[in-house]
Amino acid sequence: MSEFLVIHYKPGQYSPGQPDSDSNPAFLYWALGGDQHPSITLGHSNLDELQVAARGKKVTILIDSHFTTVELVSVPSKNRSKQLLAIPYAMEDLLAEDIEDTHFALGKSASSSTKSAYKTQETEDNESTQTDTRKVETDAVENSPDDANKVPVIAIQRCLLEETLERFKQYQIYPEVVTADSVALPGDFSSWSVLLDEDSALIKTGQTQTHSCDRENLPLILQALIDQHDYKPDTIAYYYKADDEIAESLLSDIEIPFELKPYQTHALEIFIQNLKNTQALNLLQGEFTIKRESNTWLQPWKSAAIAASVWMILHLTYASIMSTQLEDKNINLTKQIEREFKRAIPDARKMVNMQKRVGRRLKELQATGQGTNATGFLDILSKVSPTLANNDKLDIKGAVFRNNYIDVDLTAKTLQDIEQVKNQLTKVSGINAILSTSVEKGKVKGRLRLEAKG
């Protein structure tokens, strides 16, 4: 399930009782929910506390409309690139800031929006009378822009948008949508909306047309807007906080019927119901287009993933090297065994079943009874073989049997290795071990004489 987090951001609003400064995290109202989850959680906190909740969520930031400008702008072209060039100059008189210091984002053309709105209205009223349908159509045409090339545009101070994104980035919050809160306020040409809060008000007179004013001037501004329009709205949806005692009487002189819609805590209760509208006017366009590699909850794990990958590569490389070395050792050991086998059985032609063949040859020698020399050789060999075979620190170069003793020529890295073997053989019952050693080119050479006692 895809989870989302909607944040209402009013620049300059800080935690209650705290000084207004950049070191004090902004105080925010937010809503948390999921695409397939019916319940919505509303809350308020500062950015520091919101950081954990935002992880892994699709984040939408609704900026207070007093800091943005939303207008329908007529441009002489349907080409998107040409519209972007023309719109700043078309809106120049509507902005308090220089157009060079302003960021502009475009929505869909007004003509396509009007057609879509009319089709939706006609579908919903398919059981109404023909007269009512014609009236909706007439109102849509007369209140829609005359110029089919009008497009909705949202504008904001570039530095304000940069500061906003940078502030949220400090807390690892990366929004996918940033727009004005008025975009999520319901309203069209036939049903206006008024949103009243503690010190200001929003008036929405169309799908994009929004006007903001101080709370005290709301009755005057609303009446002036009604007088300016040839076609009056059928109703006005009036949103205000439930505990606002004078909200209802504030607009008592307006003759248009009102639909009273009090909210309990914050206007996010209204905005959350119209999130689909926020995609149409996303400020994250152009130079502020989302960079996906930075907008992910996996970002904190990137270093760990890189370290794990490096470790895996090193481990596989080490395993490959060790495997190659072991294979080389195995080849060398096989060759050494074949050499020793040929020395033991000179008439052998095939190097197969060498261990069994050597065993058979030893049994044959024992069975033939080739005198005391053979018997003495085999007796000594059977006693010392376990000690010599299980020592990998020695390299046996050769062995000679004569006069009832065996001279074994061997090499080792240290004298202690040879001495250790000699001491072990001395402990073997019935065996005398005599050792002579020499050092040559960093290696210790030794001759170990093994003879039977008695």
N, C-alpha and C positions, 0 to 999 in steps of 0.2 A: 504494500500500500504506500502511495506517495503522500508524504506529510508536507504541510506548508506552514510557514510562519509569516504573518502579516504584521508589519510594524508601522505605526503612525508616528511620523517624525516632524516635530516642530522645532526648527533651528533656534537655539537660544533658550530652550526649555530645560531646566536642570532640576535635580532632586530637591524636593521641598526642604527649606531650612538650610540649604547649602549655598555657598557663594557662586556667582556666575563666573566660571573660568574654564579654560580648556582642560585643566586637570580634573575637573568635576564631570563625571560621565553624564551624558544626556539622559533625561528622564523620559521614558517612553511607555506608551500603551501598545499592547500587542495582542494578537489572536493566534491561537495554535489549533490546527485541525488536520484532517486527512481527507483525501478524495473519496474514500469509501467509508468514512466514519461520520455518523450523523451529528455528533456533539462537537461543539467549539469551546475551547478554553480561552477566556479573556483574562488579562492581567496587566500589571504595570510594574516596571522596574527600571534600573539603569542598565547601561550597556554591559557593565562588568558582570551583572547577574544574568544577562540574556545570552551571553556567549555560549554557554553549555547547551541551552535550549535550541539554539540556531543550528547546531551541528547536524548535518545530514538532512536538513529541511530545504525546501524550495522557498527562498526568502523574497518577499515583496515589500518594498518600502513606499508608503504613501506620504508624500511631503505635503505639509499644510499649503493649501491653495493660495494663501496670501503671498507666497514666495515664488509662484509660477504664473505664467500667462497662457491661457488656452483659448485659441481663436480658430474660426473658419476663415481661411485665406484663399482668395481667388488668384490663381496663377494661369498664365496663358499657354501652358504646356502640360501634357500628360507624362512626359519623360521625367523620371524621378530625379536624375542628376540636375536637369534644368530647373526643376522645382526647388531643389535645395539651394541653388544659386539665387533664385528670385525671391524666395520667402523672406530672408532677412530684411531686404529693402521694402517689401510689402508691409512688414510689421514694424518698421522703424518708428512710425508715429505712435504706436501703441505701447512702446517700451520706455521705461524710465532710464534704462542703461543703454550704452552704446551697443550696436549690433556686433561689434568686434569682441565684446565681452560677454556675449550671450550665446548659449547653446540651444539649437533648434532640433526638434525631433518631429517627424511626420507620421500621420496615421493614414488610414485608407481614405480614398476620395469620398466627398460628401454624397455624390450621386449614387455610388454603390451602397453606402450606408442607408440612404433614404429608401432605395428599392428594397433593401433587406428589411428595414423597419416596416414598410408597408405590407410586404408579403407576410411577415409575422403577424401583424395586426389583422390582416384579412383572414388568415388561417384560424386565429383565435375567435373571430366573429363570424365564422362560416354559417352559423345558424341564425344570425341577425337578419333584419330586413334589408332589401336592396337599397333603400334610401339611406340607411345608416352606413352601408359599405361605400356608397358614392360620397357621403360626407367625409368619411375618413380619407378617401382618396383625394378629394378636393383640398382638405386641410393640409395633407402631406405635400401636395404640389405647391400650394400657395405659401406654405411656411418653409419649404425647402429652398436651398440656394438657387438663384436663377442661373448661375454659372455652374455647369456640370463639372468644371475643373476645380471647384473649391475643395480644399483638403484641410482636415483638422491638424493643427500644429500646437505643440506645447513648447514653451520657451522658459529658460531658467538662467540665472547668472552662472556663467561657466565656473567661476571660482567657488560658488556655493555648492555646486554639484561635486566639484573636485574635493572640497573639504568634507562633504557628507560621505562620499565613498571612502576617503582616507580614514575618517573617524571610525566607520564600521570595520574597515580592514584591520585597524589596530586590535580589534577584538575578534578577528578571524570570522567575520560575518560578511559573506559575499552575495549580494542580492542579484537575482535574475531579472527583476522588474523594479524600476523606479519611476514613479509617476505622481501626478497631483491627486490628492484625496478626492477632489471634485469629480474625477473620472469614474470613481466607484460610487458616486452618488446617483441614484436613479432619477430619471427625468427626461422628458421629450417635449416637443412643441405643443402638445395638447394637455400634458400633465406636468406642470412645473414642480420644482422641489425647493424648499427652504430649509436650511440646516442652521440652527441657532446654538451657539455655545456661550460660554461665560462672558466673552468680550467681543465677539465678532459673529458674522453671519455669512452664509453662502446662499446664492440664488442661482438655480440652474433652470434656464429657459429653453433648453434644447439638448440634443444628444451630446454636444460639446460646449455650448455657450454657457459660461459661468461668470457670475459677478460676485465680488466680495465687498463687504462694507463693515463698518463698526456696528455693534449691536444697537446703539441708540438711533442710528440712521436707517435701520432696516425698513420701517414703515414708509418712509419717504422714498427710498430707492426702489422698493418693490412697486409702489404705486406709479412711479415714473416709468418703470419698465413696462408695466401693464398698459399705460397710456401710449407708449411708443409703438406697440404692436397692433397691427390692424386686426389680427385674429387673436382673441383672448384665449387663455387656457381654460379648459373645462373645469379642472380642479388644480389645487396646489397641495402637494404633500408637505406637511409641516412637521419637521423633526426637531425635538427639543428634549432637554433632560427632564426626567419625570418630576424631580423636586424643584424645578424652576417655577416659582409661584406666579410670576407675571408674564410668562411666555404666551399663554393663551390670549390674554388681554392686549398684548403688544400689537397684534395685527387685527384687532376687532373692527377697524374702520375699512378694511379691504372687503370689497363686495364679492370677490371670487370665492366659491365654496372651498373650504379647507378640509383636508383629511388629517386629523390630529394623530401623530405617531410618536409618542414619547418613548425615549430610550432610557435605560436604567443607569449605565455607568459612563459609556463613552460612545462617540459616533462610529467607532469601529463595528459596533453591533449592526450598523446599517451597511457600511462599506463591505463587510465580509460577505454579504449576500450578493454582491455585484462584482466579484473578482474577475469574471470573464471579460469585463470591459477594460480592465487595466492593461491587457496585452496590446490593445489598439494604439495606445499612446505611451510607449515605453521610451523613457529618456536615454536608455542605454543603447544609443545608436552612434554611428560615425566613430569619432575618436574615443567614445565611451563604450563601444561594443564589448560584450562579455568575452573575456579570455577564459575559455573553459578549463585550462590546466590550473588556473588559480582558484576557480570557483568549485571546490570540491572539499568534502569533509575528510578525504584521504590525505590531504596536504600534510598534516602533522606526521604521517607515517612514511613520507617519501624517503627520509634519511634512513629509517630502519629497513625499508625495502631495498634501497641501494646497497646498504651494508650486507644484507642477507644475500643479495645477488653476487656481490664480490666474494663473499665467503664461499658460496656454492661453486663459483668458477675456480677459485683457488683449490677447493677440495677435490673437484673433478680433475684438475690438472695434476695435483699431487697423486691421486689414485692412478691416473694414466701413467705417470712416471714410474711409480712403484710396480705397476703391472709389467711395464717394459723391462725393468731391472730384474724382476723375478723370472720373466721368460728367458732373459739372457743367462741368468744363473742356472736355470733348468737345462738349457742347451749345453752349457759348459759341463754341468754335472753328468749329463747323459754321455758326453764324449769321454769324460774321465772314467766312467763305469765301463764303457766299451774297451778302453785301453787296458784297464785292469783285468777285464774278462779275457782278453786275448793273451795277456801274460799268464793267466791262470790256466787257460785252455787254448794252447797255441793252434790246435787243429780245428778249432771252431770256425765255421764258415758264415753262419747266420747269427745275427745279434738278437735272438728272440728267447724269451723265457730264461734269461741269464741266471736269475736267482735259483730257479729249480735245477738248472744244469750244473751250476757250481755245487749245489747240495748233493746232487747225484754223484758228481766226481769225487767229493770228499768221502761219501759212503763207499765208493768203489775203492778208494785208496785205503780206507780202514779195513775193508773186507779182504783185499788182496794181501794184507799183512806184510808190508814191505819193510819189515825189520823194525828195530827199535828206533831208528832215526825218524821214520814216518810217524810212528806211534808217539815219540817225544814231541815232534813238531805239532801234531794235532792236539796233543794234551795241553801244551803251552798255549797254543792259539785259542783253544776253547775257553781257557781261563781269562786271558787278557782281552779277548775281542769285545766283551761288553763295555769295558772301560775306555778302550780306544775308539770304539764306534760312536759312543755317546758324547764325545768331546768335539765340539765344532771350532775350538780355538787352535787346533793342531792341523797341520797339513802333512800327511804321511807320504814321503817320497819313495820309499822302498823298504823291503825287508829281506834278510838273508838268514837261512837256517844252516847251522853247522855245529857239529860237536855238542849236540843237545842244548843249544841256545839259539835265540833269534836276535839278530841285530836289526833294530828298526830305525831308519833315518827319517827324521821329521824336522819341521820348521814351525816357529810360532812368533808372535809379535813381541812377547816378553818372556824373560827367563822364568817368571813366576808361573806362567801357563804350563811350561814343560815340567817344572818342579812339582806342580800340583798333580799332574798325571803320574809322575814317578812315585810320589807319596801314596797315591791311590793304588798303584800296582804293587807296592811293597806290602800293602795290607791283604793282597790276594793270597789265599792259602796255597802253599806249595810253589811259590814263585819268588825268585830273587831278581831285583831290578837294580841295574847299575847305569848311571847317567853320565855322559860327557857332553859338554856344550861348547859352542863358539859363537861369536857375534860377527856378522859380515853384512855390510851395507844396510845397517839398520834392522836386520832380521837376526833372530836367534836360531841357530842350527844345533841340533842335538842328535846324539846316537844313544838309543836306549837298548841296553842288553838285557834280555829276559831269559832266564834259565830256570830249569826245574830244580827244586831243592832235593838233596839226598842222592 
